[in-house]
Amino acid sequence: MADSLSGHLTGAAGNRIAWEQFAGGNRLAVLFSHGGGQSGRAWRRAASLLDALGHPCLIYDQRGHGQSEWIERGDYALDDFRDDLLCVIEHWATPCVLVGSSLGGLVSMMAAATQQRHVRGLVMIDTAPQLNLVELERIVEFLSGAGEEGFESVAAAASHMRQYFPERPISNEAVEPGLMQLPNGRWQWRWDVRVILGERNSIAIAHEERLHECARQVGVPFLLLRAEHSTLVTDSAIERLERCVPQLEVGVLEKAAHIVGSADASQIVSALRPFIDRCASVASSGAGAPIHDLNA
C-alpha cells in the first residue's frame, strides 16, 4: 500500500472528519466518498492504485462512520453529508474528480450540482436519483442488522454479511475492522445506525424529484457505473437520469455487487482512468461546464 498522510478537518456542523491523502503526482486528483455503513478504508486500494499512476487521491470517513465524529443530534440527512463533502473539497482545494458509491455517489452528485469550483468530473457507482425500492429495503435490512444491540462475536457479524452477499468470500478478519467492541463484550458496526434509521436519515427514496433536479445542475463530465450483480439501479432509472444529464456516460462493473470495496478496486480504476483523462482534457480546453479559475 502506498504511503499516505492522515488527519482531521472540521465539517459543516463543527464535526470532526477523518481523512487520508495519497500524494500521487501532477495528474488530475480524485476525491472518494464511501457508501453507507462503510468508511474511507473501502477506497484505500483504489486510491493507492491511482496514486501509483500519478493521481493525488483523498479518502475520508463520512459523518457517523469510521473515525469521523458521530452527530449527537442525529443529523444524517443527505444535505448534511453534502455540506460535509463541500467542506472537504474546500479544505483540500485541489481540482479533482468526485467518485462516490451508493450514499457517497448521491452526496457527490449533490456537491457537483453546486458547481463547486474545484470539481472537474463526477462518477457515481451503483446509485441514481431513482432507486429500486425492493432492493433498497433489502440493503437497509442488512445494514440495520443487530442495530444498537450488536453481535455476540466477529464471526456472527461475518455470518450476517454472508447471508446478504453469498457470492463473495467474507472472512472474519475482513469484517473486524468495520466493527467496534462494546463495554458489554458485544460487537457493533463502526457507524451510527441512525444514518438509515434516525429521524433525519439518509434514505434517498423520498428525495427522488429533488435529486433529479440536482442531476440537471451537474455540468461537468458524469459517469455512472452499475454493479452487474445489483438490481438497485434499473434501466428505467438510467433512462430518466439520461434525460436530466445529456453528457451522462454509463458503464458496468462486471461481477460486482452493490457494496463495492477492495476486491473491486482494479476494475474500478480501469474504468476511471480514461474518464479522468477526459475530465482533465475538458478542464484544460475550457470546454463543457464552467471550469472556475482557482485564482478568482
C-alpha positions in Angstrom: 0.0 0.0 0.0 1.3 3.5 -0.9 2.4 5.9 1.8 -0.2 8.4 2.9 -0.9 11.3 5.2 -3.9 11.4 7.5 -5.6 13.9 9.7 -8.9 15.6 10.6 -10.8 18.6 9.4 -13.9 20.4 10.5 -17.3 19.5 8.9 -20.4 21.6 8.3 -21.7 21.1 11.9 -18.3 21.7 13.6 -17.9 17.9 13.5 -14.6 16.1 13.2 -14.0 14.4 9.8 -11.1 11.9 9.4 -9.2 12.0 6.1 -6.3 10.2 4.4 -4.4 11.6 1.4 -2.2 9.9 -1.2 0.2 12.4 -2.7 0.3 11.0 -6.3 1.9 13.2 -8.9 0.7 16.1 -11.2 -2.2 14.3 -12.8 -5.9 15.2 -12.1 -6.8 14.3 -8.5 -9.6 12.1 -7.2 -11.8 12.5 -4.1 -13.5 9.3 -3.0 -16.8 9.1 -0.9 -17.8 5.8 0.5 -21.2 4.2 0.9 -23.4 4.0 4.0 -22.1 1.6 6.6 -18.6 1.7 5.1 -15.6 4.0 5.7 -12.8 5.5 3.7 -11.0 2.2 4.0 -13.2 0.9 1.2 -11.3 3.1 -1.2 -7.8 2.7 0.1 -6.7 0.1 -2.6 -8.2 2.1 -5.4 -6.6 5.3 -4.1 -3.3 3.5 -3.9 -3.5 2.2 -7.5 -4.3 5.7 -8.8 -1.6 7.2 -6.6 0.9 5.0 -8.4 -0.3 6.3 -11.7 0.3 9.9 -10.7 -3.2 10.9 -9.4 -3.4 12.5 -6.0 -6.2 10.9 -4.0 -8.2 11.8 -0.9 -10.4 9.5 1.0 -12.4 10.4 4.1 -14.9 8.9 6.6 -18.3 10.5 6.3 -20.0 11.8 9.5 -21.1 9.0 11.7 -18.7 6.5 10.0 -15.3 5.1 10.8 -13.0 7.5 12.6 -15.2 10.6 12.0 -17.5 12.0 14.6 -21.0 10.8 15.3 -23.5 13.6 15.4 -25.2 13.9 18.7 -28.5 15.2 17.3 -28.6 12.5 14.6 -28.3 14.9 11.7 -27.7 12.5 8.8 -29.9 13.9 6.0 -28.4 14.0 2.5 -27.9 17.7 2.8 -25.8 17.2 5.9 -23.5 14.7 4.1 -23.3 17.1 1.1 -22.3 20.0 3.3 -19.5 18.0 4.9 -18.2 17.0 1.4 -18.2 20.6 0.4 -16.0 21.3 3.5 -13.7 18.5 2.4 -13.4 19.9 -1.1 -12.7 23.4 0.1 -10.1 22.1 2.7 -8.2 20.1 0.0 -8.6 23.0 -2.5 -7.4 20.7 -5.4 -9.1 20.3 -8.8 -10.5 16.8 -8.7 -13.0 14.2 -9.9 -15.6 13.2 -7.3 -16.1 9.4 -7.1 -18.8 8.0 -4.8 -20.5 4.7 -4.3 -24.1 4.3 -3.0 -24.7 7.1 -0.4 -21.4 8.6 -1.4 -22.4 8.8 -5.0 -25.6 10.7 -4.3 -23.7 13.0 -2.0 -21.0 13.6 -4.6 -23.7 14.4 -7.2 -25.3 16.9 -4.9 -21.9 18.5 -4.3 -21.2 18.7 -8.0 -24.6 20.3 -8.6 -23.4 23.3 -6.6 -20.8 23.8 -9.4 -18.1 23.9 -6.8 -15.0 25.5 -8.4 -12.6 22.5 -7.7 -14.8 19.8 -9.2 -13.8 18.6 -12.7 -15.9 15.4 -13.0 -18.3 13.1 -11.3 -18.5 9.3 -11.0 -21.5 7.6 -9.3 -21.2 3.9 -8.6 -24.4 1.8 -8.4 -26.7 4.5 -7.4 -29.1 7.0 -9.0 -31.8 9.5 -8.0 -34.4 6.8 -8.7 -33.8 3.5 -6.8 -35.4 0.1 -6.8 -37.4 0.2 -3.6 -37.4 -3.5 -3.1 -33.6 -3.7 -3.3 -33.2 -0.6 -1.2 -35.2 -2.2 1.6 -33.1 -5.3 1.4 -29.9 -3.2 1.8 -31.4 -1.3 4.7 -32.4 -4.6 6.4 -28.8 -5.8 6.0 -27.2 -2.5 7.2 -29.5 -2.2 10.2 -29.0 -5.9 11.2 -28.2 -6.2 15.0 -29.0 -2.4 15.3 -27.7 -1.0 18.6 -27.5 -4.3 20.5 -24.6 -5.6 18.3 -23.4 -9.1 17.5 -22.2 -11.6 20.0 -18.9 -12.1 18.1 -17.0 -11.0 15.0 -17.9 -14.4 13.5 -21.6 -13.6 14.0 -21.2 -10.3 12.1 -19.4 -12.1 9.3 -22.1 -14.7 9.1 -24.7 -11.9 8.8 -22.8 -10.4 5.9 -22.6 -13.8 4.1 -26.4 -14.1 4.2 -26.7 -11.0 2.1 -23.6 -11.4 -0.1 -23.3 -15.2 -0.7 -21.3 -14.6 -3.9 -18.4 -13.1 -2.0 -15.8 -14.8 0.3 -16.1 -12.9 3.6 -13.7 -13.7 6.3 -13.8 -12.8 10.0 -10.6 -10.9 9.5 -12.1 -8.8 6.7 -15.1 -7.9 8.8 -13.4 -7.0 12.1 -12.0 -3.5 11.0 -15.6 -2.4 10.4 -16.7 -3.3 14.0 -16.1 -2.0 17.5 -16.4 -3.9 20.7 -18.9 -2.5 23.3 -18.3 -2.5 27.0 -20.6 -5.5 27.4 -18.3 -7.5 25.0 -20.7 -7.5 22.1 -19.6 -6.1 18.6 -21.3 -3.2 16.8 -20.8 -1.8 13.4 -18.4 1.1 13.4 -21.0 3.6 12.2 -24.1 5.2 13.6 -27.2 3.2 12.7 -29.3 6.5 12.8 -27.8 7.2 9.3 -30.5 5.0 7.9 -33.0 4.6 10.9 -33.0 8.0 12.6 -35.5 10.9 12.2 -33.0 12.7 9.9 -31.7 9.8 7.9 -30.1 9.5 4.5 -32.5 7.2 2.7 -32.9 8.7 -0.7 -36.1 7.3 -2.0 -38.2 10.3 -0.6 -35.9 12.8 -2.4 -36.2 11.4 -5.9 -37.5 14.6 -7.6 -35.0 16.9 -5.8 -32.1 14.5 -6.7 -33.1 14.6 -10.4 -33.1 18.4 -10.2 -29.6 18.2 -8.7 -28.6 16.0 -11.6 -29.7 18.7 -14.1 -27.4 21.1 -12.4 -24.3 18.9 -12.9 -22.4 20.4 -15.8 -19.1 18.5 -15.5 -18.4 15.1 -17.2 -20.6 12.5 -15.5 -20.1 8.7 -15.4 -22.4 6.2 -13.9 -21.0 2.7 -13.2 -23.6 0.0 -12.5 -22.7 -3.1 -10.5 -23.6 -6.2 -12.5 -24.9 -8.2 -9.5 -27.1 -5.4 -8.2 -30.7 -4.5 -9.1 -30.7 -1.2 -7.2 -30.3 0.8 -10.4 -32.8 -0.2 -13.1 -32.8 0.5 -16.8 -35.7 2.9 -16.3 -33.7 4.8 -13.7 -30.8 5.3 -16.1 -33.1 6.4 -18.9 -34.6 9.0 -16.6 -31.2 10.2 -15.5 -30.1 10.4 -19.1 -32.9 12.9 -19.8 -31.6 15.1 -17.0 -27.9 14.7 -17.9 -27.1 14.9 -21.6 -23.4 14.2 -21.0 -24.0 11.0 -19.0 -21.8 8.0 -19.7 -22.8 4.6 -18.4 -20.6 1.5 -17.7 -20.8 -1.8 -15.9 -18.6 -3.3 -13.2 -18.7 -6.9 -14.0 -19.2 -9.4 -11.2 -19.5 -6.5 -8.7 -22.2 -6.3 -6.0 -23.8 -3.1 -4.7 -21.4 -2.6 -1.9 -18.0 -2.2 -3.6 -14.7 -2.4 -1.9 -11.1 -3.5 -2.2 -12.0 -6.6 -4.3 -13.4 -4.3 -7.0 -10.5 -1.8 -6.9 -8.6 -2.9 -10.1 -11.8 -2.9 -12.2 -12.9 0.4 -10.9 -9.6 2.0 -11.6 -9.6 0.6 -15.1 -13.0 2.2 -15.7 -11.9 5.5 -14.0 -8.7 6.1 -15.8 -10.0 7.0 -19.3 -12.8 9.1 -17.8 -10.4 11.0 -15.6 -8.2 11.7 -18.6 -11.2 13.1 -20.5 -12.1 15.3 -17.5 -8.5 16.6 -17.5 -8.8 17.3 -21.2 -12.1 19.2 -20.8 -10.7 21.2 -18.0 -7.6 22.2 -19.9 -9.5 23.1 -23.0 -12.0 25.2 -21.2 -14.9 23.3 -22.7 -18.0 22.0 -21.1 -19.4 23.1 -17.7 -17.8 26.2 -16.2 -14.2 25.5 -15.0 -13.6 28.1 -12.4 -10.3 30.0 -12.1 -8.8 29.0 -8.8 -7.2 32.4 -8.5 -10.5 34.2 -9.0 
